[in-house]
């Protein structure tokens, strides 16, 4: 790639309209979950419209726009090319849907780093409101000033098809249940703006300002009638690929039904509503704190991710494959149901119960209606596989438990109670490091899916020198 070729083919487009168009794109639904690409587009557009395109090189973009360190070497790190490619694809997605009637096309030609502005129809000021900052908020030539520049995100944000489906579902789900969830939403909103919450998460963001948030992405088998069959184990392929009948029959949760389903295809486009809420809350919090979180499917997490980033996993090992692959790291452990047909019968066991603690915690149900009344969850801060990074898991026995874990970890009262249980008013231990611990929570529910609140039941430090001897086969 080079930036020396002409990139603005239509100088007749007034800069003011170009500014408005970029702001409209940044504030669109397509770009709403892509803060890194928003920042990158803003930076590149500012260079073009400010007639400073001659200053743009791959190194400049990496350091000034994406927060790479001064020793950044584009020859060894292709991240600028990767992010520009993703920005190009995201712009195409925007114009395929939301921007179909826009009067100005913004695109990045192949082989270039900078955007160009082309009139798609007679140029007039677009009367539609701009969803983000007004025009008088001028473009800057770099990211907003902050105490520490973020390191560059490596990962891919959630695939657009999954995001769109989840957003459409979430809008309907949350709208229909707005009143019932209002108390939870207010607690989360208060937490996101509270300095106590930010102080709790700050040490993790100090060690990595681009943490990876990995959501659970369970695999299902999809038949021609759009019925789904859970596929917990066995070799899997990409979404839409046909499933070998032998594998489907051998590893699907209900082989008898699978045998009658006809051709099946892999599908991982469904994520629990609790995980969706958790992603939204953590992303909003970290972005407020000046970080640039990466949101990925758990299936995309690699060993390099664990070495180079602090990784925050959402969900239990029942749903999140990345959690399932990690070794136990504390006294508390998720244990699968004894039978694949035991719905909501997973459990959390305590290998070292203290006075007042039980050995086993299971999802609770109303004895008459069988509606879920309580879920249990774990918050785990464990050492990473590389020095200077951590692996965090916020997961429940069910998707509601995951939502409840994030609710507690992003609310002022929850964080204060957690820090008090850790014996400190600071988010770091006596050595100035992020403490490693597990916290057990009870998540109270209404109607089986509405999270009312989360109660902190126990906090156990992770003993690195004397780990608990926990064997799944011996768990009650």
GIKAJO-V129791 format. One record per run of one state. SS is the DSSP state (@ for helix, = for strand, . for the rest). FROM is the first residue (numbers start at 1). LEN is the number of residues. If there is no record, write none. Layout:
ss | from | len
SS | FROM | LEN
SS | FROM | LEN
This chain:
ss | from | len
. | 1 | 14
@ | 15 | 12
. | 27 | 2
@ | 29 | 4
. | 33 | 2
@ | 35 | 15
. | 50 | 3
@ | 53 | 3
. | 56 | 2
@ | 58 | 8
. | 66 | 13
@ | 79 | 18
. | 97 | 7
= | 104 | 4
. | 108 | 8
= | 116 | 4
. | 120 | 40
@ | 160 | 17
. | 177 | 1
@ | 178 | 15
. | 193 | 2
@ | 195 | 13
. | 208 | 4
= | 212 | 4
. | 216 | 4
= | 220 | 3
. | 223 | 5
= | 228 | 4
. | 232 | 10
= | 242 | 1
. | 243 | 2
@ | 245 | 7
= | 252 | 1
. | 253 | 2
@ | 255 | 4
. | 259 | 6
= | 265 | 3
. | 268 | 5
@ | 273 | 16
. | 289 | 5
= | 294 | 4
@ | 298 | 3
. | 301 | 2
@ | 303 | 6
. | 309 | 2
= | 311 | 4
. | 315 | 6
@ | 321 | 4
. | 325 | 7
= | 332 | 4
. | 336 | 11
= | 347 | 4
. | 351 | 9
= | 360 | 3
. | 363 | 1
= | 364 | 2
. | 366 | 6
= | 372 | 12
. | 384 | 6
= | 390 | 7
. | 397 | 2
@ | 399 | 11
. | 410 | 2
@ | 412 | 10
. | 422 | 6
= | 428 | 1
. | 429 | 5
= | 434 | 1
. | 435 | 2
= | 437 | 10
. | 447 | 3
= | 450 | 12
. | 462 | 10
@ | 472 | 3
. | 475 | 2
